Amino acid sequence: MKFKNKRKTNLSTGKNPFDMYMDYFFRGVKDKNPQNYKNKGLDMREFEDREDAGVLLGHSTVLLKTEGRVFIADPVLREGRVGPLGVLGPKNFKYSHKYTLDEIPKEIEGVLISHNHYDHLDYRTVKLLSSRTKKFFVPEGVGELLLKKGIARDKIVELGWYGEYDIEGMKVVLTPTRHFSGRGLFDGNKTLWGSWVIKGRKSIFFSGDTGYCEEFKKIGERYGPFDLTLIECGAYSKYWSSIHLMPEESVRVGRDLSSKLIIPIHNRKYDLSLHRWDEPLKRFKKEVTLSGIEGYKIPEIGEVWEY
């Protein structure tokens, strides 16, 4: 079985692949990576003192608290490359502070995994989180991958698009995105991908990876308005415009979801595209300013914020 996007999506570049490879390896911009990114050390006392809080730990890894319950989305908490065997793929930027599992809360309500790409699903981190996590929320097919890595079946909640799971009145929902899945040459789209909604006293949207689609308006109508929207903004390219958001589209999705606070994620950790590391945030800030949106924040990596 292979999964498909709701909207027809061409995953290829639509151009001569030679041009893309030349751009990526020879024509890319200089100084794409910061030499030493000055992130913040975690202040867990500040996080624990708040009822509704978040911390971006780099790329798409976000630690969240809502109604006192702790969630972590797309956790990749280790040094090294994100790719097969740990030796292929881009290496993380050098942070001034390295985060460890010892720094985050010991009791986690749920781990949210958007899809099985290496920069979003790290088996080593997942296994280390298993003893302190009540549930792993994953798209269809990803549950089998976790089972093979030793995660107990009763801890895995596997959902299709618009599937819901209830935690004492709080809903966790997998919602559609426009992307793809696969970790090797022969498993393309054999597992599902998606975004996550946490709907309780406050509403949270976590995008995972996605291209723009009209489905976001439906998600906004069904589960919004959102108090917090964590939206992909980084690692885009003209070659991947159907499966990744441009920064201007990130802002558009925030509007579609009727978001009170938009935070751009999927940036400042890996060199995954052709742009400078800080270009996504500059374009994002320019677009929200032009759009007259006041409800946004670009937090430092490691900074605790409220919503």
N, C-alpha and C positions, 0 to 999 in steps of 0.2 A: 504493500500500500504506500502511495505517495500523497502527501498533502499539497493543496494548492491555495493560492491567495484568492480572496473573494473577487478581486479585480485582476484581469489578465495582466501578467507582469513578465516582462522579458528580463531575465537575469543577466544576459550578456550585454556587452557595451553598446552594441549596435554600430560600432565603428571597427576599423581595422585594429585587431588586438595588438599589433606591432606598435601602434601609436601609444597605447596605454603603457606597454612595457617600457618604451623609450622615455615617456614622461615620468614613470615611477622610478626608474633606475638611473636616468641620466639628465633629465630636464627639470627635476623637482626643485623647489625653492631651497635656498640655503637657510641654515639655522632653523630647521624644522623643530628641533628639540631644545628645551631649556637645558643648560648644562647642569644645573642643580636647582630643582624646583623647591622654593621655600614654602613648604606646606606647614600646617600647624600640628603640634602634638595634641593628642586627644585629651579632653577634659571631661571624663565620664561623670564627675560630680555634677557638672553643669547639665549634662544630658539627662542624668537620673533625676534631677530636681524639677524637670519639666514634664508636664502631662503629654504634650504633643511637640515632638522635636525631631530633628534630623541631622545627620552628618554625612557629607559626601566623602568617601574614602578613596576616591580616584576612579576615573573612567565611569562605569555604571554601578559600582558598588556603593550602596547607600544603606546606612543604618537608620532605622526609623522607629519612632515611638508614637503610638496613638492610643489614647485612653489607657495609658500605662502599659500596653502590650508592645513588645519589641519585635520588629521584623528586620530582616536584612535581605536586600535585593541583589541578585547577580553577584554573589560574593567571590572575589578573586583576591585573596589576601596572602600573597607570596611574591617573592622576588623571582625574576627570570623571564623567560620568553613565553608568550601565549601561542602555542602551536603544538603540533604533534611531537610526542616524546620529550617535550620540554626543551628541545634544542632548535626547533624551527619556529619561525614567526618572529614578530617584533618584540624587543626587550622593553621592559618598563623604563620610564624616565627615572633619573636619580632624584629621589625625594630627600629632603633634609631630615625628615622623620619617617621611619619605617613602622607601619602598623602591624601589630601581631594580634592573634586571637585572644591572648591573655588580657588585652586592653578592653575588649568589648564585653557586654553583659553575659553573665553565666547562664541566664534563662532566656531563650528565644522562642517566641510564639510560633514564628514561621519564617522559613527561607523561601523567597520568591525567585524562581528561575525563569527567564523569559524565553530562552532557546538554548540550543546546545553548542553554539560556537565557542571557541576556546576562550575568548575574552569575556564570556558571560557565564560559562559553566566550567569551573575548575574542580576536578575530582578530589584533589588533595585538600582543598579548603572545605569542600562539602563533607568529606569523611571526618575531618577534625571538628566540624560543627555538629555532627550527628548526635553526640552524647548530651548536648545542651539544647537541642532543638526539638520542639514538639511535632512539627509537621514541615515537610518539604512540599511546596506547591509548584507543580510542573505541568507543562503542556503534554498532550497525548504523545506517548512513545518515549518520553524522557524518563518516565518511571522505571522502565526496564533497564535503562542505562545505570540508574542509581542502584537498583537491585543488584546488578552485577558487581558494583563497587562496595557492597556490603551494607547498604542502607536498609533498615528493616521495612518490610512491606507495609506494616501498620502506621508507619510515619510518612508514607508517600500519599499525597493527594494529587491525582492526575485528572486534568480537566480539558475539555474541548472548548471552543470559542463560546462564550456566554455561559459556560458552566459555572455554578456557584457553590461555595462551601460556607457553612454557617459556623461561626465561633461565638456562641452565646449572644446572638443578635447582631454580630458584626459579620458582614459578608466579605469573602475573598473571591474575586471573579476574574477569570481569564477572558480578555477581550481581544478582538482581531487586530493584527498589524499587517503590513505589506512587506514581507521579508522572505527568508528561506532558512533552511537548516542543513547541517551536515558537518562531520568532523573528519571525513576521509574522502577517498575517490569514489566509493561505491554506496554511500548512505545518504545521498542528497535527497532532502525533503521527506525522509522516512520518519521524522518526528515533527511535531507541530511547533509553531512559534507564536508569540503573542505578547500582549501587554497585560498589566495587572491593575485591578481596581480593589482598593480596600474601602468598604462603605460601612461606616459606623456613625458615631456622633459627628465626625468629620469625614470628608471624602478625599481619597488620595488616588492619583493616577501615576503609574510608572510605565514608561513607554517601551522599554527594551529597545530593539532596533526596528526601524520602519522607514518606508517611503511614505509620501503623503497619499491619503485616500479619503474619500467622503465618509468612510465608516466612523471617523472621529466625531463627526457631528451627531451620529446616532448614539455613540457612547456618551457624549455630553448630555443628550436629551434623556437618556435612560438612567444615568448614574450621577450626572452633575447637578448643580454646579460643583466644581472641585475646589476644595480649600488648598490643595497642593497638587501641582503637576510637575513631575520630573520627566523632562523631555529630552530625547536624543538631540545633541547639537555638537557634532564633531565627527571626524573621520568620513567626511562626505567627498564626493567627486562628481564631475560631469559624467563620468563613466558609470556611476552607480546611482543615478538620480531617481530611479524607480524604487530602490530598496533602502535608501538612506535619505534623511531630511537635510535640505539646505537650511542654514540658520534662519532665513526668512520664513521658511515653512515651519520651523519649530515654533515660531511665534504664532503662526497661523493656527497650528494645532492647539496651542494654548487658548486662543480665542474660540475655536470650535468647541472646546471642552468647558467654556465659561469658567476659566480658571481665576481664582483669587490671587494665587501666588505661583509663578512659573520659575522653575530652576533648571538651567541647562546642564545636562550630564553627557557622558560618553566623550569626555575630553580630558586633556592634561595628564595623560598617563602613558599612552602608547603612540608610536608613530605608525598610523594605519593608512595614511593617505598622502596627498601631495601638498597640503597647505601647511603653513606655519602653525605651531602648537597653539598660539593665542588668536589666530584668525577667527575661529568660530565664535568666540566670546565677543570680539569686537563687532562682528557682523550682527550677532544677536542683540547686543546693546543698542546698536544703531537702529535696528528694526523696531525694537520695543519703544524707543524714543520717538521715531517717526509715527508709530501707531498710537502714541499717546497712552500706552499702557504703563501704569504705575506699579502694578502688582507683580514685580519680578525681583529676583535676587541672584547675584553671581557670587556664591560663597567661596571662600578659600577652601582648599582641600583640608579636611580636619576641623573646620569651624562648626560649632554647634549653632543651630538656628531653630527658631520657633515658627510655627505656622498656625 
